[in-house]
Amino acid sequence: MTDLKPSKSARKREFLALQKLGEELIALQESDLRKMGLDEDLLDAVLQARQIKSRNALRRQKQYIGKIMRHVDAEPIRAALMRLCH
């Protein structure tokens, strides 16, 4: 029986989607972020990203946010973003 795990390309697309979701969080007001009930590590990483001025450092922080998001349920975050944006 073969393992039906996602291809490397599919995993990368998923990771990039999570990273993009993290970028949307960076653009939010801090008060909105705190209301979302984010994981503490994720909230800290997003708040730190807002302080970073260096493009390369910000890129690395966004990648780190994407990495953290792999370990949290992204659906409640997406739902909260939809409520805030509409």
N, C-alpha and C positions, 0 to 999 in steps of 0.2 A: 504494500500500500504506500502510495507516495504522499508526502506532506504537501498540503495545499497552502503553503505560506505565500504571502504577497511577494511579487518580484521586487528587485532592488529599485526599479523605477517607480513602482507603486508606493513603496515605503518612502522614497524621496518626495514624491508628490504629496503624500500625507504629512510628512515633516514640514514641507514648505507651506502647506495650508495652515498648520498649527503656528508656524512662525508668523505668517501674515495675520492670523488672529491675534497673536501677541502684539504685533505692530499696531493693530487697531486699539488695543488696550492702552498703549503708550500715549495715544492721542487724547484719551479721556481725561476729564478732571479728576483730581485725587479723591474728591468727595464721592464721585460716581464709582470709582474703583473700590472704595471701602464699602460701599453699599452692596456690591456684588458678592461679597463673601468669598473672595478668592483665597486660595491656598496661601499661607503666609510667605513661603519661599517665592511664589509667583508674584505676589504683591510687592515684595521687596525688590525683586529683579526689575519689575516694571517701573517702580518709583526711581530706582537707580538709573535706568535707561533715560528717564526724563532729564537727568542731570548731566548726562554725557554730551560733550561738545565735539569730540574727535569722531570723524566718520568711521574710521576703522574700529575704534573701540565700541561705537554704537552698533556696528554690524555684528561684532562678536557678542555683544549683550543681547541682540535680537536672536542670534543663534542659541544662546543660553536660555532665553525665554522659551524658544521652541522646544528645547530639550526638556525643560521643566514641564511643559504642557503635554508631553508624551505620557506623563505619569498622573495627570489629572483628567477628569471627565470634562471634555471641551463643550459638550452640548449645553449645560447650564450657562456657560460663559457666552456661547452664541445666542442663546435665548435672551440673556440679560442685555447683550449688545443690541439686539433687535428691539427690545422694549425702549432702550435709551434713544435709539436713532429714529424711532417712529412714534 
